[in-house]
Amino acid sequence: MKNVVKLLSFNTFIPVFYPALMLPIRPWRTKAIKMLDFKSGDRVIVPGVGSGHDLSALPKDVRVDGVDISDVMLGIGKLKLKLFGNDKNVTLNKMDAEKLFFDDNTFDKAILSLFLTVVFDPKKAFAEIVRVVKPGGQILIFDHLFRKGDIPGIVTKPVDAVLSYGFASVARVLDDIIEGHPVTVEKIVKGDPVGFVKGFLLVKK
Ligand SMILES: C[S@@+](CC[C@H](N)C(=O)[O-])C[C@H]1O[C@@H](n2cnc3c(N)ncnc32)[C@H](O)[C@@H]1O
């Protein structure tokens, strides 16, 4: 996270209000995840898995590795898995997503939900994802990212200066993050009615 304030937020007050924040956006998340074409036995990586809001939307016959650096978010995620008996096919790892301990071309799918706007260096984290996903693998990004040329700078810059330090950036651009990587953007779906949050389906060439 490279930022004490952010690490502290994700280990203290954010986990408390996070479930309430996530509940209303659940249908948008589910719609985005539905773009993935799951096959039985697929290996799925979820960087910045947090307390596991993506996990219940995944089929039971895939093998999931969640990665996060917040002990508290991971702890809540592990507790939820145990409570709902959903822990057999999921491993939650304490790991920096900017430096993944997985071999190249390991995963069939990656799910990056509300992660690229939080991680300190989104380009570095995305490069790691591209490295560990197999050629032909799908990468789903569910996030409030802009496309190049979309940002209303006057509004977002001051808000971003405050929010990005302790929580999430509201001014990151998908095209800047994925630039130079062997990926294509295959499909985009709107989350909220104005399309601030979107689902982006990418495929690694
Ligand atoms: C806004 S939460 C999203 C959690 C979950 N993906 C969701 O959609 O509810 C962002 C998560 O990214 C994690 N995170 C931030 N930087 C990270 C890094 N370098 N490596 C792994 N996880 C990171 C935070 O701890 C936090 O749990």
The ligand as a Gaussian input file, in Angstrom:
#p B3LYP/6-31G(d) Opt

LIG

0 1
 C      -11.631000      -1.276000      -1.822000
 S      -11.010000      -2.811000      -1.261000
 C      -11.753000      -3.943000      -2.416000
 C      -11.945000      -5.295000      -1.813000
 C      -12.691000      -6.299000      -2.706000
 N      -11.971000      -6.554000      -3.934000
 C      -14.079000      -5.806000      -3.006000
 O      -14.404000      -5.585000      -4.170000
 O      -14.863000      -5.634000      -2.069000
 C       -9.318000      -2.785000      -1.826000
 C       -8.483000      -3.871000      -1.208000
 O       -7.178000      -3.856000      -1.828000
 C       -6.230000      -4.181000      -0.827000
 N       -4.894000      -3.773000      -1.288000
 C       -4.414000      -2.515000      -1.467000
 N       -3.133000      -2.551000      -1.901000
 C       -2.797000      -3.865000      -2.007000
 C       -1.620000      -4.544000      -2.416000
 N       -0.508000      -3.885000      -2.791000
 N       -1.639000      -5.895000      -2.419000
 C       -2.759000      -6.584000      -2.033000
 N       -3.898000      -5.981000      -1.630000
 C       -3.932000      -4.646000      -1.619000
 C       -6.750000      -3.476000       0.411000
 O       -6.206000      -4.009000       1.597000
 C       -8.260000      -3.725000       0.278000
 O       -8.661000      -4.875000       0.963000

